[in-house]
Structures are given as C-alpha cells and as structure tokens.
Amino acid sequence: MPPRLDLPGRQANRHAGAVVGTVEDGSRFASLGRPRRVWAIGAIHAEPERLDVIHQAIGQRFRPGDRLVYLGNMIGFGASVVETVDRLLAFRIALLALPGMFASDIVYLRGQQEEMWQKLLQLHFAPDPRTVLDWMLRQGVAPTLAAYGGNQDAGMAAARGGAVMLGRWTRELRQAVAARPGHEALFNALRRAAYTGGQTGKNGPGKDGVTNAGAPDGASNDDGWTGSNRGGGSLLLVNSGIDPRRPLTGQGDAFWWGSAAFARLEQPYGGFRRLVRGYDPSWSPESPGVDVGPVTVTLDGGCGRGGYLVCACFDSFGEMLDLFQA
C-alpha cells in the first residue's frame, strides 16, 4: 500500500482537448452502453513497439459499435513513456476517423502508474514528500519522471528544501507534460472503471454499483448489428483490483491497490457477471498471461517487465471472443 499522501482532490475529468475529446459528463466512470464488442488492452508499461502490434491487430478487426478500453498502467517501468502516449493519441485519431465512431468509444483507465504520476505532480502537498517520492521511485515511476525531464536527485533535494522549492520542481514537470501535444489532455481524461449495460448519472452509478438504464434493447447501427436484449450490466473493467465489500462508487484506491481481493472473487459483483483487469502486481515470468477465474479475467502478460502485452475482446456480457498478445 502507498504511504499516506493527503493530496487535495482534483476534478476527475476536465476538458480533454481536441485530440482526446470531451468526456460525456463529469463521472469518474465510463458507461460503454451495450456495445457490439469491447477490446481491452492490459498494462502496457511504456512498450510502444508491442503496442503498435496490438493496435495493428485491433485496427484490422475494429468495427462501428465496438469500444476500446485501455486498462491503465500505460506508463511506468518502461523508458519510452512519451512515445507510448504519442502512439495512444495517434491510434485514437485513426479510430475516430472511422464512420460512426464517437470520442466516448475509446476509454483510458487510471492505473497504479497514472495514479502515482498524478500524485507526484502534487508532491508539494504531501506531508512527507521525501518518503512518498522514494516509495514512488521504487514502484516504477522513475522512467516516467525521466521522460518528462525530471531528475530524482533534484526531486529529493527539492523535497528537503521545502514547499516552495518542491512546488517549483513539480511545476516544471507539469509544464513539460503540457508541452507535449495531447499528453496533459489524456492524463486528465482518465477514468476509474468502465462498464457495459448502463448509464451513469453525474455522480456515477447507483448505490448498488450499477444502473440498468443502458442503450435500448434491439438498437442497431448502419453496419447491420442489432444490440442484444439480454439486459443488465455484465462487464466491469478495472485496472488492478476491487473491494467486493464496497459499491463501485466507494472503491477509492481499491481500483489500484485492491488486487488481492480481486484474485479471490468467486461471485458476481454488483450485477456484473465478468470483471476484467489489466494489471497483476504479483506477476512473475511463471504467471499465465491470461488468468480466467469464475467471474474474473486478468490480462497481464508482464509487458514492461520482460513479458508480453495482452489484448482480449469481449461481448458486452463478458464472453471472451478473441485473445492475442505481442
């Protein structure tokens, strides 16, 4: 678990800019409606070459009515952070050029690495910034720091120098992110989770974790697809974990640090038949790239840690339709 940060809250989604597009509301969650298919990409960890292969495979198969969800941990561990974010933005532009595509059809989840990066940019508010920074560096944020021109030693010196010096250091990092077209917008558009079968209100799903006011049954598009009429929210996508004792809107940092509870889940959660995550912090070279449980699926082949990048395709009720890795 991370050390105590005590950082101020920020608006979950600000205007995402022309490249990333505007999120449909202020929700922390992405309602995918009732899509034809959902393509889910596991932890990338700044390996753009593997991401290129996955993007090429998806691009050949993607059709209107599909959704694409990146399951967080897009950065961290790997050194090619800037190049990875540039690839994410370029593929988004390519998909949005297809007829019938909307900005909300592509979703980026906040992972452990993105959460730490956001907190690092607010490090001057932390009660013990040196401890927090040291912990983050050991958790894989160092390559992201270096990619945006930051220096570990300078950061530690600024943390020792006090809030003013540290604020100047974090401001330079924020300026470096803003100088990269689309990067700040993408980081500001991250969601905590995505799900099929319902629409969120401005405060997210209902008290049971999900509402069932999804796209109308039998809806069709110009590509000839007719939506299923089975109804109900069935697929939930998260970064690393979930606490089954809490509703979806009460998960807090369990999305990033609740991996143990996720691995033990054997019953449907909040109306969801299938829960999918893209990062397993306990991954090792002996781990399976894809782990399928009674209700859970883990898509982590160890990308950025000597393994592979995994992508799976699901229908909106959680049935796996396709699976590949790079």
PLY file of the C-alpha trace (Angstrom):
ply
format ascii 1.0
element vertex 326
property float x
property float y
property float z
element edge 325
property int vertex1
property int vertex2
end_header
0.00 0.00 0.00
1.21 3.54 -0.68
2.35 5.85 2.10
-0.10 8.48 3.34
-0.31 11.19 0.68
-3.04 13.62 1.84
-3.12 15.33 -1.52
-6.03 17.60 -2.47
-8.71 16.20 -4.74
-8.86 17.29 -8.35
-11.76 17.34 -10.75
-11.83 13.83 -12.20
-12.29 14.95 -15.80
-11.50 18.37 -17.19
-11.82 19.38 -20.82
-9.72 16.80 -22.64
-8.86 18.97 -25.63
-9.23 18.48 -29.34
-7.12 15.33 -29.53
-8.60 13.34 -26.67
-12.13 14.71 -26.95
-14.60 15.71 -24.29
-15.88 13.11 -21.85
-19.65 12.89 -21.81
-20.04 14.07 -18.22
-18.13 14.62 -15.01
-18.29 10.97 -13.99
-15.30 9.04 -12.79
-16.71 6.03 -14.61
-17.23 5.27 -18.30
-20.54 3.75 -19.32
-19.99 1.79 -22.53
-23.69 1.22 -23.14
-24.43 -2.03 -24.94
-21.59 -2.33 -27.48
-21.08 -4.98 -30.10
-17.65 -5.80 -28.65
-15.19 -4.40 -26.14
-11.46 -4.54 -26.88
-9.44 -4.46 -23.63
-5.67 -3.86 -23.56
-3.67 -4.86 -20.48
-0.81 -3.00 -18.81
1.50 -1.51 -21.47
4.20 -0.10 -19.19
5.66 2.12 -21.91
6.48 -0.51 -24.52
5.31 1.22 -27.72
6.62 -1.45 -30.11
4.36 -4.10 -28.57
1.52 -1.59 -28.51
2.00 -0.99 -32.24
1.43 -4.70 -32.93
-1.72 -4.77 -30.78
-3.03 -1.60 -32.44
-2.48 -3.10 -35.87
-4.42 -6.23 -34.92
-7.29 -4.21 -33.43
-7.34 -1.85 -36.40
-7.94 -4.76 -38.76
-10.86 -6.03 -36.67
-12.47 -2.89 -35.23
-15.99 -2.06 -36.41
-18.56 0.61 -35.56
-20.39 -0.48 -32.43
-17.14 -1.62 -30.78
-15.41 0.02 -27.81
-11.73 0.19 -26.90
-10.60 0.30 -23.25
-7.00 0.67 -22.08
-6.87 -0.90 -18.62
-4.36 1.53 -17.07
-0.63 1.28 -16.36
0.04 2.63 -19.81
3.19 4.30 -18.42
5.71 3.25 -15.77
8.61 0.77 -15.71
9.48 1.21 -19.42
11.56 4.13 -20.64
9.54 5.04 -23.77
6.78 6.93 -21.96
6.48 9.86 -24.36
6.47 7.57 -27.38
3.78 5.37 -25.82
1.45 8.29 -25.12
2.03 9.57 -28.65
1.02 6.13 -30.02
-2.15 6.15 -27.88
-3.12 9.55 -29.26
-2.31 8.64 -32.86
-4.39 5.45 -32.74
-7.26 7.38 -31.20
-7.22 9.81 -34.11
-7.18 6.90 -36.58
-10.17 5.18 -34.95
-12.18 8.39 -34.66
-11.78 8.86 -38.40
-13.91 5.74 -38.97
-17.58 6.32 -39.81
-19.89 6.03 -36.81
-17.18 6.49 -34.17
-17.55 8.75 -31.13
-14.95 10.07 -28.70
-16.63 8.15 -25.85
-15.99 4.85 -27.67
-12.34 4.98 -26.53
-11.63 4.91 -22.79
-8.40 5.20 -20.80
-8.43 3.88 -17.23
-6.27 5.25 -14.47
-3.80 2.62 -13.29
-1.32 2.48 -10.44
1.30 4.25 -12.53
-1.02 7.05 -13.68
-2.27 7.50 -10.12
1.27 7.81 -8.79
2.20 10.23 -11.57
-0.75 12.46 -10.75
0.22 12.42 -7.07
3.86 13.12 -7.93
2.79 16.28 -9.75
1.15 17.38 -6.48
4.01 16.22 -4.27
4.38 19.67 -2.71
1.12 18.99 -0.83
2.29 15.70 0.71
3.02 15.70 4.48
6.26 13.73 3.99
7.30 14.27 0.36
10.67 12.55 0.62
9.10 9.30 1.85
6.39 9.49 -0.81
8.85 10.20 -3.63
11.19 7.41 -2.52
8.29 4.96 -2.44
7.05 6.02 -5.90
10.50 5.62 -7.42
10.69 2.08 -6.08
7.26 1.34 -7.59
8.31 2.14 -11.16
7.60 5.85 -11.64
11.28 6.75 -12.24
11.21 6.26 -16.06
8.11 8.47 -16.34
9.84 11.15 -14.29
12.89 10.99 -16.55
10.76 11.00 -19.72
9.36 14.42 -18.80
12.75 15.84 -17.91
12.67 15.24 -14.17
15.65 14.25 -12.07
15.37 12.02 -8.99
18.19 13.72 -7.10
16.78 17.16 -7.87
13.40 15.99 -6.64
14.84 14.73 -3.36
16.76 17.97 -2.92
13.60 19.96 -3.56
11.71 17.83 -1.03
14.35 18.66 1.56
14.26 22.32 0.58
10.64 22.90 1.50
7.28 23.53 -0.15
8.37 26.48 -2.29
11.30 24.66 -3.85
9.28 21.49 -4.29
6.40 23.43 -5.83
8.81 24.88 -8.38
10.09 21.38 -9.23
6.59 19.92 -9.72
5.54 22.98 -11.74
8.37 22.32 -14.18
7.15 18.73 -14.56
3.59 19.86 -15.24
4.89 22.30 -17.84
6.87 19.52 -19.50
3.73 17.38 -19.77
1.72 20.33 -21.14
4.40 20.96 -23.77
3.68 17.55 -25.32
0.58 17.87 -27.55
-2.30 15.86 -26.15
-0.43 14.40 -23.15
-1.99 16.58 -20.45
-5.41 16.13 -22.03
-5.10 12.34 -22.00
-4.00 12.24 -18.35
-6.92 14.47 -17.43
-9.41 12.19 -19.21
-8.59 9.01 -17.26
-11.50 7.06 -15.75
-11.53 4.81 -12.72
-13.55 1.99 -14.30
-15.64 1.20 -17.37
-18.73 -0.97 -17.63
-21.38 -2.16 -20.05
-25.13 -2.16 -19.71
-25.96 1.16 -18.08
-25.57 4.90 -17.99
-24.02 6.81 -15.14
-25.50 9.91 -13.59
-23.19 12.79 -12.92
-22.16 11.16 -9.66
-21.58 7.73 -11.22
-23.56 4.50 -10.88
-26.28 3.99 -8.30
-25.85 2.80 -4.74
-25.65 -0.84 -5.82
-22.74 -0.04 -8.10
-24.60 -0.07 -11.40
-27.78 1.05 -13.04
-29.50 -0.80 -15.86
-30.59 2.16 -17.96
-28.38 1.18 -20.88
-28.85 1.55 -24.60
-32.28 0.47 -25.81
-32.61 -3.25 -26.49
-32.67 -4.06 -30.17
-30.85 -0.87 -31.16
-28.99 -1.17 -34.43
-26.41 0.75 -36.39
-25.64 1.24 -40.05
-23.27 -1.72 -40.05
-26.17 -4.13 -39.63
-25.53 -5.03 -36.00
-28.55 -5.40 -33.72
-27.98 -4.99 -29.99
-28.80 -7.95 -27.76
-31.82 -7.78 -25.47
-30.45 -9.76 -22.52
-30.22 -6.57 -20.46
-28.37 -5.79 -17.24
-24.82 -4.65 -16.58
-22.49 -7.58 -17.17
-18.91 -6.44 -17.82
-16.78 -4.32 -15.49
-13.25 -3.28 -16.45
-10.73 -2.02 -13.87
-7.00 -1.55 -13.54
-5.85 -3.91 -10.81
-8.42 -4.60 -8.13
-11.75 -4.12 -6.48
-13.11 -4.49 -2.96
-16.29 -6.58 -3.19
-17.48 -5.18 0.16
-17.87 -1.68 -1.28
-20.14 -0.30 -4.03
-18.50 0.83 -7.22
-18.62 4.50 -6.23
-16.97 3.70 -2.88
-13.94 1.79 -4.17
-11.45 4.64 -3.70
-7.90 3.37 -4.19
-9.04 -0.28 -4.29
-9.01 0.08 -8.08
-5.21 0.32 -7.85
-4.27 -1.39 -4.58
-7.05 -3.98 -4.08
-5.56 -6.75 -6.20
-5.71 -9.46 -3.51
-9.48 -9.19 -3.14
-9.93 -9.24 -6.91
-8.00 -12.50 -7.24
-10.23 -14.18 -4.64
-13.54 -13.06 -6.15
-15.78 -16.04 -6.96
-19.25 -14.45 -7.11
-20.66 -11.77 -9.42
-20.19 -8.25 -8.11
-22.87 -5.56 -8.24
-24.71 -7.21 -11.13
-21.56 -7.77 -13.19
-21.05 -11.30 -14.45
-17.48 -10.66 -15.59
-14.75 -8.44 -14.11
-11.63 -7.74 -16.15
-8.37 -6.18 -15.01
-5.19 -5.36 -16.89
-2.54 -5.39 -14.19
-1.45 -8.03 -11.67
1.20 -6.67 -9.28
2.17 -10.22 -8.32
3.01 -11.14 -11.92
6.16 -13.20 -12.47
7.62 -14.91 -15.54
5.92 -18.09 -14.36
2.49 -16.38 -14.26
-0.04 -17.03 -17.02
-0.54 -14.09 -19.34
-4.27 -14.59 -19.03
-5.87 -15.88 -15.84
-9.57 -16.74 -16.01
-11.49 -17.34 -12.79
-15.17 -17.97 -12.06
-16.03 -14.30 -12.65
-12.65 -12.58 -13.18
-10.19 -12.26 -16.04
-6.63 -10.92 -15.68
-4.94 -9.65 -18.85
-1.34 -9.12 -17.75
1.40 -10.83 -19.70
4.14 -8.87 -17.96
4.62 -6.13 -20.55
7.38 -3.79 -19.38
8.70 -6.48 -17.03
10.09 -8.94 -19.55
6.76 -10.31 -20.76
4.07 -9.68 -23.36
1.28 -7.21 -23.97
-2.14 -8.89 -23.90
-5.38 -7.84 -25.57
-8.77 -9.55 -25.36
-12.13 -8.93 -26.97
-15.39 -9.44 -25.07
-19.02 -9.12 -25.90
-20.94 -6.74 -23.67
-21.94 -9.61 -21.36
-18.37 -10.67 -20.66
-17.93 -13.59 -23.03
-14.38 -13.66 -24.44
-14.42 -13.62 -28.23
-10.77 -13.10 -29.13
-7.37 -13.08 -27.45
-3.87 -12.22 -28.66
-0.53 -10.95 -27.38
2.56 -9.19 -28.66
0 1
1 2
2 3
3 4
4 5
5 6
6 7
7 8
8 9
9 10
10 11
11 12
12 13
13 14
14 15
15 16
16 17
17 18
18 19
19 20
20 21
21 22
22 23
23 24
24 25
25 26
26 27
27 28
28 29
29 30
30 31
31 32
32 33
33 34
34 35
35 36
36 37
37 38
38 39
39 40
40 41
41 42
42 43
43 44
44 45
45 46
46 47
47 48
48 49
49 50
50 51
51 52
52 53
53 54
54 55
55 56
56 57
57 58
58 59
59 60
60 61
61 62
62 63
63 64
64 65
65 66
66 67
67 68
68 69
69 70
70 71
71 72
72 73
73 74
74 75
75 76
76 77
77 78
78 79
79 80
80 81
81 82
82 83
83 84
84 85
85 86
86 87
87 88
88 89
89 90
90 91
91 92
92 93
93 94
94 95
95 96
96 97
97 98
98 99
99 100
100 101
101 102
102 103
103 104
104 105
105 106
106 107
107 108
108 109
109 110
110 111
111 112
112 113
113 114
114 115
115 116
116 117
117 118
118 119
119 120
120 121
121 122
122 123
123 124
124 125
125 126
126 127
127 128
128 129
129 130
130 131
131 132
132 133
133 134
134 135
135 136
136 137
137 138
138 139
139 140
140 141
141 142
142 143
143 144
144 145
145 146
146 147
147 148
148 149
149 150
150 151
151 152
152 153
153 154
154 155
155 156
156 157
157 158
158 159
159 160
160 161
161 162
162 163
163 164
164 165
165 166
166 167
167 168
168 169
169 170
170 171
171 172
172 173
173 174
174 175
175 176
176 177
177 178
178 179
179 180
180 181
181 182
182 183
183 184
184 185
185 186
186 187
187 188
188 189
189 190
190 191
191 192
192 193
193 194
194 195
195 196
196 197
197 198
198 199
199 200
200 201
201 202
202 203
203 204
204 205
205 206
206 207
207 208
208 209
209 210
210 211
211 212
212 213
213 214
214 215
215 216
216 217
217 218
218 219
219 220
220 221
221 222
222 223
223 224
224 225
225 226
226 227
227 228
228 229
229 230
230 231
231 232
232 233
233 234
234 235
235 236
236 237
237 238
238 239
239 240
240 241
241 242
242 243
243 244
244 245
245 246
246 247
247 248
248 249
249 250
250 251
251 252
252 253
253 254
254 255
255 256
256 257
257 258
258 259
259 260
260 261
261 262
262 263
263 264
264 265
265 266
266 267
267 268
268 269
269 270
270 271
271 272
272 273
273 274
274 275
275 276
276 277
277 278
278 279
279 280
280 281
281 282
282 283
283 284
284 285
285 286
286 287
287 288
288 289
289 290
290 291
291 292
292 293
293 294
294 295
295 296
296 297
297 298
298 299
299 300
300 301
301 302
302 303
303 304
304 305
305 306
306 307
307 308
308 309
309 310
310 311
311 312
312 313
313 314
314 315
315 316
316 317
317 318
318 319
319 320
320 321
321 322
322 323
323 324
324 325
